Amino acid sequence: MESTTPTWSRAAARELLARAASTHTLGADALTERGAAPERVRAAYRAARDARVLAQLAEVPVDRIREVSTGRLRVGPVEAAGFRTVAQVLDASEAELDAVDGVGPRTARLLLDAAQQIFDAVDAGLTFRIEHDPADPHATALVRALHAHEQVAQFFDAWGERLDVDVPRLARLAETGAVRGTLVRRLFAGRARTTAADAALTDLDRTVAGLDDSGVTDALRRLDAALSGTTDADVWRRYEARAAAWYAALGDLVDLGVDVEAAEGYLPEEVVEQVTAQDLDTSLLTVSLRGYQAFGARYALVQRRTILGDEMGLGKTVQAIAVMAHLAARRRRHFLVVCPASVAASWAREVAAHSRLAVRVLHGDDRDAGIRTWVADGGVGIVTFPQLGHLRAAGMPRPALLVVDEAHYVKNPRAQRSERTAEWARTAERVLFMTGTPMENTVEEFRSLVHHLKPDVADSLDAAAGLAGAAAFRQAVATVYLRRNQEDVLTELPELVQVDEWERFGRYDGAAYRRAVLRRSFADMRRAAFVPAPEPTAKLVRLREIVAEAMDNNRKVVVFSFFRDVIDTVVAELGPLAVGPITGSVPARRRQELVDEFTQSPEPKVLVSQIEAGGVGLNIQAASVVILCEPQVKPTVEAQAVARAHRMGQVRTVQVHRLLVEKSVDERLLEILGTKAELFAEYAGRSTVGGAPGATDVADAEIARRIVEAERARLGEEPAA
């Protein structure tokens, strides 16, 4: 029986071999990059870090070397020779130092050793972050290396197994088939070799066509273009958009100096051992987890019914998705997320963006269809607190995980939404409460949340446990509560600069304020500084100045106020600069669209929002200037609003400007805010609910009454304006 292998002409063979060679070159380069890209990141990081350390040592006088030397090291001769700083000594060679009069070989070595000790000490204490400075060659080299690493990693996630097989195969088949490519080799090859060459070329043709048809060849071309044709400006723009992911990748390659105990929430050793032993399947995730995020997901899996109380901006949502992805990889099907309407759209986007899990919307116009699909096919069902009543636990699939976002919404056990949530919590296999603010006014609220999850732990949280101190209390809640703070685990987080902008009432806003005090209207007192008037009020003038300066510096701004009429005044004042407003009456989907419009604008803009509508759940890291039109009654509301911008992925220093008026409700409210902030820090920080769990704060209505009466008394002693 004759062979069916076609005979290849010299022209056809040469054309195929050229195509194969081009694909092979791209594939071989990609395989080289797989190993080289991480090493370039490490080298660029080390160079950038060294430059940062040397910049600090350029300010350290050379006589500091004497302090770290073991003997009586004389630094006078090198000072006399012009060496003024430790950095200058490190920059010199041993021969250069030896050439200085009065130094000699031994002293030169000791000088360099001592300078290196100082370098190592500064390096060990350096908190490294990538400064947003395109003019810095070290920072640019690092973001370029991270860009290349991301491109290579994404390519190999999709095509790695194919490339490992087909690139060597292309080389092997091309070598055998090359006999048909030239006349001389064809003449002297012999029948057996030409027959083998025809078979190899046929296989080579199938391999090249397979790579073309599957999209691998195009993906290789895109990778080559991304690695060689991306400008520094493009890389910096991509860094701004992808900073969180790039820092996660950097943390996988180098030691960023994260405090391990802090990343583990200062939990007791026995709990940490159980958590770290837990397997975490990330095969259904499309995002890399940071170390503390992986720990948080494992903690939720081990403890089963927990509160994740991470400070805002640390990625609680991603950790919850990681738990669901792990369980889905273990063939669990149904997951349920309960959240405020303001973040429901964001949840759907995050699940789709960071995992391969199906999203089912169980609220809104498509509620009934979404519920039917979720019941039949599983996936991540997302429902709002108000809509939870339409989704009875009885008769429904048992969720492998119930996630309750902004769980402080269910702190009141007698509220209807708390009762509905508790019904589902009793049904679910696992429950994860998420809140960066587990208590706002009373520590009793924290106990109420714990009671939904582990009543026995809640019952143990008595005054005696609190009085025993932070460590004892941490032990008591270790199986139910995990909290990490930004400053402990986000080493790259840029500086947060908070400025209180003190102004004085003018004629019109001062008169409006006096009238509000006389009427005992706490709300009108708080917004009197934005009263409509023939001339701009002091706060409005200052707001315009801050916005103008931000625009000049190419910074985007977000403005928050509790009051709708204040928001309207700000929008009218800013004109075309304003995006929004985001208010309580704006549907959740539209809120996200406004944030997207603000984020994607190539020009600096101002997003204007009511603080309780836009200050929770949204990611507004495009803004690096935050303006608070008035202090809030609850410090956690302000903290949440600021965290919309000062969060993972932010690359610029965040400026927070709080607009205040002297001798007014603002001044008195700040005193109360300070007290409440201290209470929250004591009771909810570092996985601790320290102090007496029964301690209470003054109710908001009582705060308002006291401030109103104090202001009436003060104004009664002053002449009217």
N, C-alpha and C positions, 0 to 999 in steps of 0.2 A: 504494500500500500504506500503510495507516494505521499510525501510531506505536504501539508497545506500551508506551510510557512511561506509568505510571499518573498520574492527576490527583490532586494532593494537596489535601485539605481544609485549611481554615485551622487547625482544631484539631490535626490530625495534624502539620501543618507546624510549628506553634508548639511542640508537644511534642518533635519531633525537633530543632528548632533549639536548644531549651533543653538537651537532652542533649548535643548537639554543642558548645555553648558551655561546658558544664561540663568536658567532656573537653579541649576546646581550652585552657581556662584552666589546667588541671593540666599539660597538655603544654607550654604556653608557659612556665609557671613553672619546669618542669623544665629546659627549654632555657636559661633564664636562669641557673639554678643551675649548669649545666655550666660556665659561665664564671666565675660568682661564687664558687663553693665553693673553688676553688684560691686565689683572691685573698684570701678571708677567712682561709684558713690562713696565707698569707704575712703578712698584716697582724697576725694574732694572734701568730704566732711573733715578728715584729719587736717587738711591744709587750711580750711576755713577756721577750724577750732584753734590750730596753732597760731594763725594770724591774730585771732581774738586775744589769746594769751599774751602774745608778744606785744600787742598794743597796750595791754595793761602793764607789762613789765617795762615798757618805755617810759612809764611814769614812776617807776620804783628806783630810788637812788642806789648807786653801786655799793654804798657802804652797808646796805642790808645783807650783802654777801658775808660780811664779818659775823653776823648774828647766827648764821646757819653753819658756819665752818666749825670743824671739830678742834682745830688748833688755833693758834694765834696768826690768823691769815692777814697779811698786810695788804690793804687795798689802796693805800696812799699812792704807790707808784703808778697804778693803772688810772687813778683819778687824775694824776698829774699829766698822764699821757693823753688825756681827753676822753676817757671812758666815764660817762656820767650816769649811765643807767644799767640795770641788769640786762636789758635787751641788747645793749651794745656789747656787753661781755659775751653773751650767747652767740652773737653774730660773728664774733672773732674766732679765728682758728687758734689752735694751741701754739703754732709757730709765731703768729702775730703777737700773742701775749708774752711768749718767751722772749721776743725781741725787745720788750719794754725794759728800760733800765730798772734794775732792782727786783725783777720778777723771777726769771729762771724757769727751767722745765717743770720742776716739782710744783712750784707755786702756780704756774699756768694751768696744770692739771687740776689742782685744788680749786682754783677760781672757776673753771668750767664745771666741775662737779657740784660746787656750791650753787652756782647759777642754775644748773639743771634741777637741783632740789627745789629751788624757788619756783621754777617753771612747773614742775610736777605738782607742787602744792596749789598753785593758782589754777592749773588745769583741773585738778580734782574738785575744786570748789566752783568751777565755772558752770553756770546754767546756760546751755547752748540753745539759741533759737536763730532761725534764718531771718536776718533783718531785711525788710523790704527796701533794698537799695540796689537797683540795677547798675549803678556806677561801681559797685564793689565787685572786683573780678572774682574773688573767692566765693561770694554768695552766688554770683551768676554761674560759675562753674558747677556749684553744688546743685542748683535748681535745674541746670541743663542735664547733669548726670541723673537726677531723679526723674526728669522727663523721659530720658532714654530708658531708664530701668522700668518705668511704668509701661512704655510702649512694648518693650521686649517681653515683660511679664504677661501682658494682655495677649500678645501674639501666641506665646507658648501655652497659655491656659487653653486657647482654642485649638491650636494646631501642633502642639509639641510632639505628641505620640506619632502623628503622621510624618513629621519632619525627621524624627529619629530613624524611621524605617526607610523613607524614600530618598533622602539625600545620599546615603551610602549606596543605595540601589541605583540611583542615577549615575554615579561615578563608575560602578561596577559594569553596568550594561553599556555605558558609553565607551568604556575601554575595550570591551569585547566587540562592540559594533563598529569601532573605528576602522576596522579592516576595509569596510565598504566605502569609506569616505575619501580615499585617495587612490589614484590609478596604480601607483607603484605597489602599494600594499595589497591591492586586489590581485595583481599579477603574480605575486610571490606567496600569497597566503595559502593556497591549496584548497581543495574542495571542502575538507572538514572545517577548516577555520572560517571560510566564507559562509558555509551553512550555519555555523554557530553564530556568526555575525548577523545573519539575516534574522535568526531567532531572537537575538539580543535586541536588535533594532525594533522588532515587532513589540517586544515587552517594553522597550524604552518608549515607544510611541504611546502605548497604553498608559504607562506611568505618567508621562508628561501631560497627556490629555486628562488623566484623572486629577492631577494637581490643578490644571487649568479649570476643569469643570466644577471642582469642589470649592473653588475660590481661594485655594492656598497660594497660587501664583500671584493673584492680585493682592492678597494680604501681605506677601513678601515685598511686593513693590511699594505698598503703602508704608510698611515698616522701614524700608530703605529710605523713602522720602522723608519720613518723620525724623529719622536719625540724622540725616545729612542736610535736609533743606529747611529746618525750623530756625527762625531767627531768635536772637536773644530776647527781643521784645515779645515775640509770640510765647516763648518759654515762660517769661515772667507773668504774662496774662494767664497762661494756663495754671501757673502756680497759685495765683490768687483764687482761681476757681477750684483748684484741687488740693489746696494746702493740707487739709485734714488727712486725705488719703496718702499724700506724699510723706507726711510726718509718720504715719503708721508704717509705711514701707521703710523709712529711714530707721525707725525704732526696731525693725526686724533685722537690720543689718549692722547697727552699731549700738553701743550702750549709751543711751541718752541720760543716764543718771537718775531714772525714776526711783523714788523711794518705794522699795518693795513692800514694806509694812503699810505704808499709806495706800498703795495700790490694792492691798488686801483688806483695806478698811479697818486696820488695827484689830482684826478679829483674833480670838484666842487661838493658840497654836493647834489645838486638836481639831477645831473647825477648819482651819486653813489646810491641814493635812487631808481631811475628807474632801475638800473642794478641789485641791490640786490633783487628787487621784481620779477625779471624775473625767471620763472621756468626753470630748466635744467634737461632734461630727460637723464639719463646716462645708461639706461637699455641695450643699444647696445654697450656700452664700455666694454672692458675687462681690463681696467687699472684704478687705483684710481687717481683722480685729486687732486692736491694741491689746497689750498684755492685761491691763486692768479690765477691759471689756470682756475678754475671754474668761477672766476670773469671775466677773459678775454673772455671766451666762452659766458657768459651772455651778456657782453658788445657788442660783435659782433652781437648777436641776437637782442638786443634792438636797436642799432644804425643802423643796416642793411648794411651800406656801410662804411667800416672803414679800418684804417691802424693799424695793431698790430705791434708795433715797439719794442717789448721786446728785451733787450740785448741778444746777442747770448748765447745759452746754457740754456735758461729758458723753453724750450718746446713749442715753437710756433706751431709746427706741431701737437702736442697732443691737443692743444686748438682748432685748426681748425677741427681736427677729431671729437672733442666733439660737435662742432656746427653741423657738418654733421650728427652725430649720433642722436642728439636731433631732427633735422628736419626729419631724416629717421623714427624715432619713431612716428612722426606726419604724416607719410605716404607720405612724399616727396621722390622722386625716383632718380632724376638725380643731380649729383654733378660733378663739373669740377675743376681739379687742373692743373694750368699752371706753369711750373717750368723750370729751366735750365736742360739740359741733364745730368749734373753731379749729380743731386739729384733725378732724376726720379725713379731710382731703389730703393733708400732709401724711397721715398714716398710710393711706393707699399708695401714695407716691413712694414713700420710703420702703415699703415692703416690695414693691415692684422693682425699685432701683437697686436694692441690696440683696435680693434673694430670687430664687426660682419658684417661690411659692405663689399659688393662685390667690388673687384678691377678690373678695366678694363684698359688695357694698350692701349692707342690710338696713339702710335708712334712705330717706328721700323718695323721689318719684318711682325708682325701680326697686323699692324695698321688697315687695312680695316676690318678684322674680329672683332677686338676690338671695332671699331666704330659701326658696325652693332649690336653687343651684347649690347653695352652701350645704343644705341637708343632704342632697343627693351625691354631690361630688367632693365635698370637703373644701379645704382651703382656709385662708385667713378671713373670717367674717369681721367686718368693722361696723359697729353700731354706736350711736350717740346715746348719752344718758337718757334724754327724753324719749328716744325711740325704743329703749330697752323693754318698756312695758309691752310692746307688740311682739316680743320674742320670749315667750314663756319657757322656762327651763324644762318643765314637765313635758315629756314626749319628744324633746329635741335631742340631737346627738350630744353625747357627753364630751365637752371640750378637753383635749389633751392639755391645753393651757388656756386659762382665762387671764388676759392682761387688762388691768384697769389703769388707764393713764390719767394723770392729774387726780390721783386717788384721794387727795384731801377733800375732793368733792363729796365723798361718802363718809366724812368724819362724824356726821350727825346720825346716830343709829336709828333715830325715829323718822328721818326724812324718807320719802317714798323711793328716791333713787338709791338710797343706801339699802333699803329692804330688798329691792329688785336685784341689786348687785350681790347682796348676801345670799340670795336664793341661788344664783349662778355659781357663787364661790363654793357653796356646799356641794354642788354637782360636779364641778370640774376636778380633773385628776390633779392638776397643779394650778396655782394661782400666783400671779406676779402683780403686786401693786407698785406703781411707779409714781413717785412724787419727789421733787426737790424741796418741797415745803411740807413735811409731814405734820407740822403744827404751826399755827399762826398766832393764836391768842392764848391758848391754854395747852398745857402738856397733856391734859386729859384727852385731847383730840388724838394724840399719838396712841394712847392706850386703846381708843376706840377703833383705830385702824388695825392694830394688832389683833383685836378681838375677832375681827372678820376672818382672820387667818389661823391663829393659834390661841384659842381662848385661855388655855392653861398658862401660856406665857403672859398674856394680858393680865390675868388674875394675880400673877406673881409680881407685877410692877407696882409695889406699894411704896409708901414714903420711906420705909426703912431701907429698901434697896437703893433708892435714889440718894439717900443721905450717906450710904456707904461709900460713895465716890464714883468717879467716872469709870474706873477700871472694873469695879464690881457691877456697875450697870451695863457696861459693854458685854460682860459675861452673861448677864441676864437676858439680853436681847440678841445675842450672837446668832441664834438659829432663825431669826426672823427679819433682821434689819441690817442692811449693808449700805454704807454711805462713804463716798470719796469726794474730796474737795478739788476744785480746779487747780489751785496752787500746788497741790501735792502730786498730781499725776500728769498735768499738761505743762510740761517743762517749756514748750514752745509758745505758750500763750503770751501775747504781747502785753505791754503795760496797760493798766487801767488808770486813767487820770480823771479824778473826780473834782469838779470845781463848783463851789456854791456861789452863784451870781447874786449878790445882794443889791437890791435896788430900793428906792424910796417912792412912796405913793406921790403921784402928781395931784393936780386939782380935781380931775374928774374921777379917777379910780379911787382916790382917797375919800371923796364924798360918797361914792358907791359903797365903799367898805364900811364907812360909818353907818350908813343906812342899814346895811345887812346886819351889823352888830346890834343896832337898836331893835331890829325885827327878830333877833335871835336866830338868824338863818345861817347855820354853819356852812351849808353848801354855797350860799351866795358870798359869804366871807372868803371862801377859798378861791372863787373865780372872779372876784371883784377886780383883780389886776388886769383882766382882759375885757372889761366892760366897754361896749361901744361908746366912742367919744369923738369929739371934733378933732382931736389930735391923738397920735399913738401914745399908748400908756408906756410906762417905764419897762415893764416886762416885754412888751411887744417890740420896743426899740432894741432892747438887748438881744432878743431872739433874731431880729433881722441882722444884727451885727455878727452874731455867731454864724448864721447861715452864710452871709457874704464871705466871711473869712474861710469857711469850709469850702465854698465854691472856688475861691481863689487857689486853694490848695488841692483841688481835685478830689475832695472827700465827699462821700454821700452822707446824708443826715437822716435820722429818724426822730420825729417829734411825738411825744406822748402827752396826753392829758386825760384826766378822768372824765372831763365834762364835754358833752357833745357841742355845746355852743362855743366853748373855747376852741375846739377843733375847727369849727366852721370859720371862726375869726382868723385862725392861723392860715387855713387854706386860702381864704380871700386875700390875706396879706401877701402870701408867697406867689400867688398867681400861677403862671406856667411852670414854675419850679416844683410845685407840689404834685405828688402822686397820692391818690386816694380821694377822700379819707377812708380808712378802715374803721368802721363803727360796729356797734352791736347789731345793727339792722342789715349789715352787709353779709350775704351768705358766705359760708366757709370757703366754697370753691372760688368765689370772686376775690376773697381775701388773698388766697394763694396767687391768683392771677395778678393782683396788684403788686405783691411782693416780687413776682417774676418780672413784671414790667420795670420795677425799680431796680432790681438786680441786673437786668440785661441792658439797661440804658447806658449807652457809651458816654453820656455826659452826666456830671454829678446832679443828683436830684434830691428832693426832700420827701420822704414817706411820712405821712401824717396819720396818726392812729389814736383812737381811744385806748387807754392803757390796758383795760381788761379785755379788749377785743384782739389787739395785736401783740400784747405783752406776754402771751402764753402760746407755746406750741410752734410758732413760726420761726423760721431761720432767716434772720435779717443781717447776716454777716457782711453783706455788701456795704452796710453803713459802718462808719468808724467814728461818727459823732452822734451822740444821743442827747436830746434836750428834753428835760422833764419840766413841764409848765408849772407844776406845783408839787409839793411833797405829798406822798400818799399816806393814808391812815395806817396801812399795813406795810411794814418794811419789805415783806416778801414780794409784794406786788411790784415795788421798785426794782428789787433784785431780779425778778423774772424778766422785767422789761429790759434791763441793762444786758441780761444774759442773752437776749435775742441777737445782740451784736457781738458781745465779748464772749465768744464761744469757740469751740474747736473749729479750726479752719480760718479763723480771723488772722490776717497777716499784718495789720496795722495797729499802732497804738490807738486805743479807744478812749475818746474824750467824752466824759459825761458832764453836762452842764445842768445844774438844778437851779431854776429861776425862783428867787425868793425875794420877799419884801420885808424890810426891817419893821419892827414894832407892829407885827400883824399875826394872824393865825399861823402863818408859815413858821415864824420863829418859835412859837409855843409848840407847834406840832413836831418840830425837829427834836425837842426835848423828849417827847413821847416816843418818837421813832427810835432814838438812841436806846431807850430802855427796852423796847421790843426787840431790836436787833440783837442786843446782848442776850436776851432771853432765848431767842432762836439759836444763837451760836452755842449757848450753853447746853441746850436740850437736844439739838438735832445735829450738831457737828460731829465729824469723825466717828460715825456709827455710835454716837453716844446720845442718850437722852438723860444727861446728868442732872443732878439736883432732884428735888422732890417731885415725883410725877403728879402730885396733886396741886402743884403751884399754879396759880391763875394770874392772868393779866387783867387790866381794867378793860371793860367792854367798850366797843367803839362808841356807843351812844353816850356812855359816861365821859369818854374823852371829849366828845363834842360839847357836852353840857359844861364841863369844867372850863374849856377854852373860851366858850361864848361868855360865860360869867366873868372870867378873868379879863377879857377884852372890854366888856361893858364897864367893869370897875376902872380899868385903866383909862378909857376914853372919857369916863365921867370926871376924871381929874384933869383932863387936858382941854384947852379951848377948842371949839370946833374950827375946822379949816374954813 
